[in-house]
């Protein structure tokens, strides 16, 4: 029963859009996969769902390949800036959250 559930989770993995559900499914894979064949199978299905790897924007991939000029004209995203906010909870503990904010440039 466990193997069937893990295989079903692996097949619907590309359809998961919620970040918390995705994190929980990855945790379930890490805890409940047993045996090298099952682990290899799950990793292969995850690679297919996340391809193309490495996960990068088209502009950074263009910089790696050297064709920056063509890709720069097509990409509307200019740069990503990291912002960090610190908040104080009711119980007095501090929580930090980080986010990347992308600026969009206007098309000419």
N, C-alpha and C positions, 0 to 999 in steps of 0.2 A: 504493500500500500504506500509506503514511504517513497519508493522509487517512482511509482506512478505519479504521485503528487509533485515530486521534484521535476519530472519530465514535463508535466503540464505547465509548471511555473516557467520552465526554460522555454517552452514554445510560445507563451504569452509575454515573455519578457520584453520583446520589442514594442509591445503595445502599451506598456506601463508609462504613464506620464507623471504621476504623482511622485514627488521626491521621497516622501516618507515610505510609501509602499515599495518603491525601488530599493531603498536602503534595507527594508525588512526582508525583501526577497533575497538580496545578496547575503544578508545575515543568515537566513535559512539555508542557503546553499553552503555557506561556510560551516555551519553546525551539523547539518544532516547528510552531507555527501560522504559516502563511504566507499572505499576502494578506488584504486587508481583509474580504472576504466570509466567509472561514473564521473569522477572529477574531470578527466580529460574530455568527456562528452559534454559536460556542463560548460567548461571553459571554452570549448569550440563553439557552442551555441551562443555564448555571451560575446565572443569575438565577432561572430557573424552579425549579431544584433547591434554592436557598437561600431562596426566598420564604417568608414575607413579609419584606421588607426595610424598614427597618433591623433588624438582628438585635438584639432587645432582649427583656427579660422582659415579661410581661404587666403587672406592676405599674408598670414605667417607662413603658410605652405608655399605661397608664391615666392616669398623671400628666400626660403630654403632651396627652391628649385632654380632661382635666378631670374624668373620672368616677372619681376616686380612691376614694370611699366604697364603691361597689359592688365594685370589684376587690380592695380591701384585705381584705374579709371572705373572699374566695374563695382568696386566695393563701396557701399554707402557709409560704412562704419569707419570712423576716423581713428579713435583710440579708446581703450578701456581704462578707467580710473578706479582704483580701489578706495572705498570709503569704509571707515570703521566707526561704529557708534557704541558707546558704553551707556547702559541704563542701570538704574538701581531698582531692584525688586522691592516688594512690600516687606519682605523679611530682612532686608538690609544687605542682601548679596548683590554682587555686581555681575552683569551679563554683557559680553561683547558680541557684536554681530558684525560680520564683514560682508560687503557686497561689491561686485564689479559693475560699474555704470559705464555703458558705452555711449559715446556721443555720435550723433548721426549728422553727417554733412549734407547740405542740400545739393541736389543734382543740378548741373548746369545745362 
